[in-house]
Amino acid sequence: METTQAVWFTVLFTAILIWFALAARLFRLLREDHGEVYDTLGSPSLFLNSSIRNNWLSLRFLIAGHYRELDDERVTRLCGFMSIFLVAYIVWFVGPVVWMLLSR
């Protein structure tokens, strides 16, 4: 069981690092190519200007698919991947908990 937990936590931690890298790339693309949208999202960054409001606006931008309105293939591909990655992360995070609760 300890090995399973170690793998589970390792994957979760690695996924967080990957998410940070993806978010940093998205913020850079928006800042450089779509400044108005970047400003509308509160000029988000990973650490310096990271607030609950900025994070919520960025997540809503991603989940609601507003990135499609930009007609930018790089942003669209990145956000599409981030959407799938987010769903996979949530399943990986919540799945074992649900499984443990149902197996009792």
C-alpha positions as CSV (number, residue, x, y, z in Angstrom):
1,M,0.0,0.0,0.0
2,E,2.9,2.4,0.7
3,T,4.2,2.0,-2.8
4,T,0.8,2.8,-4.3
5,Q,0.6,5.9,-2.1
6,A,4.1,7.0,-3.1
7,V,3.3,6.6,-6.8
8,W,0.0,8.5,-6.3
9,F,1.6,11.4,-4.6
10,T,4.5,11.5,-7.0
11,V,2.1,11.7,-10.0
12,L,0.1,14.4,-8.2
13,F,3.2,16.5,-7.4
14,T,4.6,16.1,-10.9
15,A,1.2,17.1,-12.4
16,I,1.3,20.3,-10.3
17,L,4.7,21.2,-11.7
18,I,3.5,20.5,-15.2
19,W,0.4,22.7,-14.5
20,F,2.6,25.5,-13.4
21,A,4.7,25.2,-16.6
22,L,1.6,25.2,-18.7
23,A,0.1,28.2,-16.9
24,A,3.3,30.1,-17.2
25,R,3.4,29.5,-20.9
26,L,-0.3,30.5,-21.3
27,F,0.3,33.7,-19.3
28,R,3.3,34.6,-21.5
29,L,1.4,34.0,-24.7
30,L,-1.5,36.1,-23.5
31,R,0.8,38.9,-22.3
32,E,2.8,39.0,-25.5
33,D,0.1,38.4,-28.1
34,H,-3.3,39.3,-26.5
35,G,-2.5,42.1,-24.0
36,E,-6.1,43.2,-23.7
37,V,-7.3,39.7,-22.7
38,Y,-4.3,39.4,-20.3
39,D,-5.3,42.6,-18.6
40,T,-8.9,41.5,-18.4
41,L,-7.7,38.4,-16.5
42,G,-6.0,40.7,-14.0
43,S,-2.5,40.3,-15.5
44,P,-2.0,36.9,-13.9
45,S,1.3,35.4,-13.1
46,L,2.4,32.3,-11.2
47,F,3.6,34.0,-8.0
48,L,3.9,37.8,-8.2
49,N,0.4,38.7,-9.1
50,S,-1.4,35.6,-8.1
51,S,-4.7,36.3,-6.3
52,I,-7.9,34.3,-5.9
53,R,-9.6,36.7,-8.4
54,N,-6.9,36.3,-11.0
55,N,-6.8,32.5,-10.6
56,W,-10.6,32.4,-10.9
57,L,-10.7,34.5,-14.0
58,S,-8.0,32.5,-15.6
59,L,-9.7,29.2,-14.8
60,R,-13.0,30.5,-16.0
61,F,-11.3,31.7,-19.3
62,L,-10.0,28.1,-19.7
63,I,-13.1,26.1,-18.7
64,A,-15.6,28.3,-20.5
65,G,-13.5,28.1,-23.7
66,H,-13.1,31.9,-24.2
67,Y,-9.7,31.2,-25.6
68,R,-11.4,30.1,-28.8
69,E,-12.5,33.6,-29.4
70,L,-8.8,34.7,-29.8
71,D,-8.4,32.7,-33.0
72,D,-4.8,31.9,-32.0
73,E,-3.8,28.3,-32.8
74,R,-1.0,28.2,-30.2
75,V,-3.3,29.4,-27.4
76,T,-6.1,27.1,-28.6
77,R,-3.9,24.0,-28.6
78,L,-2.4,24.9,-25.2
79,C,-5.8,25.6,-23.6
80,G,-7.3,22.5,-25.1
81,F,-4.5,20.4,-23.6
82,M,-4.8,22.2,-20.3
83,S,-8.5,21.5,-20.2
84,I,-7.9,17.7,-20.7
85,F,-5.0,17.8,-18.2
86,L,-7.2,19.5,-15.6
87,V,-9.9,16.8,-16.0
88,A,-7.3,14.0,-15.7
89,Y,-5.8,15.6,-12.6
90,I,-9.1,15.9,-10.9
91,V,-9.9,12.2,-11.7
92,W,-6.5,11.2,-10.5
93,F,-6.9,13.2,-7.3
94,V,-10.5,12.3,-6.5
95,G,-10.7,8.8,-8.0
96,P,-8.7,6.9,-5.3
97,V,-10.7,8.6,-2.5
98,V,-14.0,7.6,-4.1
99,W,-12.6,4.1,-4.7
100,M,-11.5,3.8,-1.1
101,L,-14.9,5.0,0.2
102,L,-16.9,2.6,-2.0
103,S,-14.7,-0.4,-1.2
104,R,-15.5,-0.2,2.5
